[in-house]
């Protein structure tokens, strides 16, 4: 079954462009990135070639886009004129809705009134600001710049330019930080009245450089219990500030939820352009070449830069539908599961979820399974138990 054709948002896909250039790689980053240099211009030309080739294939899942996401890397590092040209080229080859959500990721030190005005003129209407923490010593330790003054100036510039949707990112679990510092960072952000807040938990296992510093005793990490307590308290604080939780790590009023990221969590189609970018058309998922030179060479030779794909049988689809759906506060509807997957919700999965109702980790609300805030903290364990029930 084609999941895209069964999706209520099937008439519009998401478009992701990976802009992989950074001043310096953050210690906790596991994305494909490269130092900004002379390779940026040929890379952007390669992305334009890939876009034109993808448009020429006229795949039904990608007939129209209502979200464009410029991610990285650090898209705000690029000259604003390069961002404008890229968006113009994308509009020239793809059908992009006039009211599309167009997001640009930024570091606060890159945002100034001239850049913000140029982004808005190019069509950007949503900007994410990578705050992570407001404490300068922690930023230095993880090889980031920014800080409270830079964030304040960035938000002021974006508002003055007319950006109507400003998102801020925070990370919990950075070295030598604890609840007091987390509260300071959160309250600082809320004082700037963001439209959206992402609050990510640092996973040490995914970041070898961080894990090595912990083993060596150079960094101290907060206890899991402290992280959990703050996460629950912060979720309530964000809701009280008008930013209710809608996904494990994301908080916003309904009108300011990330339209693009919701496509990932709802298994709607999305097309990824650029090095290491992933795509999904409802039938299969694939990803591009990770090596910069190889990616550019593929597009120059009019070859697809695709490097691999996932097997996508029914079980894989069903598991992803449940895994991603449970990240959302809307949860997983058994009726929607059957409509999208063509089979009833597996009774052994339902039984595994119902076992967690008594410890207040899962809710069963008229045929829809949802994780409670406490359940979201242990979502990986709940999903493991569920999928082991086969």
Secondary structure as the mmCIF struct_conf table of DSSP 4:
data_model
#
loop_
_struct_conf.conf_type_id
_struct_conf.id
_struct_conf.beg_label_comp_id
_struct_conf.beg_label_asym_id
_struct_conf.beg_label_seq_id
_struct_conf.end_label_comp_id
_struct_conf.end_label_asym_id
_struct_conf.end_label_seq_id
TURN_TY1_P TURN_TY1_P1 UNK A 3 UNK A 6
BEND BEND1 UNK A 7 UNK A 7
TURN_TY1_P TURN_TY1_P2 UNK A 8 UNK A 11
STRN STRN1 UNK A 13 UNK A 19
STRN STRN2 UNK A 21 UNK A 22
BEND BEND2 UNK A 23 UNK A 24
TURN_TY1_P TURN_TY1_P3 UNK A 27 UNK A 28
BEND BEND3 UNK A 31 UNK A 31
STRN STRN3 UNK A 34 UNK A 35
BEND BEND4 UNK A 37 UNK A 37
TURN_TY1_P TURN_TY1_P4 UNK A 38 UNK A 38
HELX_RH_AL_P HELX_RH_AL_P1 UNK A 39 UNK A 57
TURN_TY1_P TURN_TY1_P5 UNK A 58 UNK A 58
HELX_RH_3T_P HELX_RH_3T_P1 UNK A 60 UNK A 62
BEND BEND5 UNK A 63 UNK A 63
STRN STRN4 UNK A 65 UNK A 72
BEND BEND6 UNK A 73 UNK A 73
HELX_RH_3T_P HELX_RH_3T_P2 UNK A 75 UNK A 77
BEND BEND7 UNK A 78 UNK A 78
HELX_RH_AL_P HELX_RH_AL_P2 UNK A 80 UNK A 93
BEND BEND8 UNK A 94 UNK A 94
STRN STRN5 UNK A 96 UNK A 106
HELX_RH_3T_P HELX_RH_3T_P3 UNK A 108 UNK A 110
HELX_RH_AL_P HELX_RH_AL_P3 UNK A 113 UNK A 122
TURN_TY1_P TURN_TY1_P6 UNK A 123 UNK A 123
STRN STRN6 UNK A 126 UNK A 132
BEND BEND9 UNK A 134 UNK A 134
HELX_RH_AL_P HELX_RH_AL_P4 UNK A 136 UNK A 141
TURN_TY1_P TURN_TY1_P7 UNK A 142 UNK A 143
HELX_RH_AL_P HELX_RH_AL_P5 UNK A 148 UNK A 161
TURN_TY1_P TURN_TY1_P8 UNK A 162 UNK A 162
STRN STRN7 UNK A 166 UNK A 172
BEND BEND10 UNK A 173 UNK A 173
TURN_TY1_P TURN_TY1_P9 UNK A 175 UNK A 176
HELX_RH_AL_P HELX_RH_AL_P6 UNK A 179 UNK A 191
TURN_TY1_P TURN_TY1_P10 UNK A 192 UNK A 193
BEND BEND11 UNK A 195 UNK A 195
STRN STRN8 UNK A 196 UNK A 201
HELX_LH_PP_P HELX_LH_PP_P1 UNK A 202 UNK A 202
HELX_RH_3T_P HELX_RH_3T_P4 UNK A 204 UNK A 206
HELX_RH_AL_P HELX_RH_AL_P7 UNK A 208 UNK A 215
TURN_TY1_P TURN_TY1_P11 UNK A 216 UNK A 217
BEND BEND12 UNK A 218 UNK A 218
HELX_LH_PP_P HELX_LH_PP_P2 UNK A 221 UNK A 223
HELX_RH_AL_P HELX_RH_AL_P8 UNK A 224 UNK A 240
TURN_TY1_P TURN_TY1_P12 UNK A 241 UNK A 242
STRN STRN9 UNK A 245 UNK A 247
TURN_TY1_P TURN_TY1_P13 UNK A 248 UNK A 249
STRN STRN10 UNK A 250 UNK A 252
HELX_RH_3T_P HELX_RH_3T_P5 UNK A 254 UNK A 256
BEND BEND13 UNK A 257 UNK A 257
HELX_RH_AL_P HELX_RH_AL_P9 UNK A 259 UNK A 265
TURN_TY1_P TURN_TY1_P14 UNK A 266 UNK A 267
STRN STRN11 UNK A 270 UNK A 273
BEND BEND14 UNK A 274 UNK A 274
TURN_TY1_P TURN_TY1_P15 UNK A 275 UNK A 276
STRN STRN12 UNK A 278 UNK A 280
BEND BEND15 UNK A 282 UNK A 283
STRN STRN13 UNK A 285 UNK A 288
BEND BEND16 UNK A 290 UNK A 291
HELX_RH_AL_P HELX_RH_AL_P10 UNK A 292 UNK A 300
TURN_TY1_P TURN_TY1_P16 UNK A 301 UNK A 302
STRN STRN14 UNK A 306 UNK A 310
HELX_RH_AL_P HELX_RH_AL_P11 UNK A 314 UNK A 325
TURN_TY1_P TURN_TY1_P17 UNK A 326 UNK A 327
STRN STRN15 UNK A 328 UNK A 328
TURN_TY1_P TURN_TY1_P18 UNK A 329 UNK A 330
STRN STRN16 UNK A 332 UNK A 333
HELX_RH_AL_P HELX_RH_AL_P12 UNK A 334 UNK A 341
BEND BEND17 UNK A 342 UNK A 343
HELX_LH_PP_P HELX_LH_PP_P3 UNK A 344 UNK A 346
HELX_RH_AL_P HELX_RH_AL_P13 UNK A 347 UNK A 354
TURN_TY1_P TURN_TY1_P19 UNK A 355 UNK A 360
BEND BEND18 UNK A 361 UNK A 361
STRN STRN17 UNK A 362 UNK A 365
TURN_TY1_P TURN_TY1_P20 UNK A 366 UNK A 367
STRN STRN18 UNK A 368 UNK A 371
HELX_RH_AL_P HELX_RH_AL_P14 UNK A 373 UNK A 377
TURN_TY1_P TURN_TY1_P21 UNK A 378 UNK A 378
HELX_RH_AL_P HELX_RH_AL_P15 UNK A 379 UNK A 387
TURN_TY1_P TURN_TY1_P22 UNK A 388 UNK A 389
#
